[in-house]
Amino acid sequence: MASDIVLPGQQIPLPRGPLPQLGGGVYSRDGIVRASLVGVPQYSGSTLEIKRTRPHPPAPNSLVLGSVTRLSPLQAVLSITVVDGVPLPAGEEFTGVIRVQDVRATEKDKVKIADCFRGGDVVRGLVLSLGDARSYYVTTARNDLGVIYATSEAGATMEPVSWQEMRCPKTGKIEKRKCAKPEGL
């Protein structure tokens, strides 16, 4: 149970011994302890609870996920939908901008936005700062940041081949992207 996420209605495994006191996000029905919120069950003293995680706006150094909505030669515009692992409510997305100089850490002068992102790509990025009045500046200049999900022209989910290429499993065609290094590698 150390860090297993449970869903509402899912049974929560308990250690042997007396039934713990139930706190927020947890209930008992027919002698079975279940979750009423999405989250990780935790003990606070002798009380078992699941804390509610509330969405918050991006701040500098926040890890964000978003989809590319618009491209220009100088920047890619993101619709940010997840901030620090917490999804935002529908319709409350933020706008992020990945400038050409923030795509990667080296050879910044050789970056072409069209070779790094395409419309609809899902991107993991890090918030640098609050941009202008409407957007946040986001960077992908780390190995673990970049495109994490993309679809090919044939409509298939693309697979990363290298840090700058993805392949369509249907057609075998290779397209350029600034890929994020997969977690765990």
Disulfide bonds with the S-S distance in Angstrom:
none
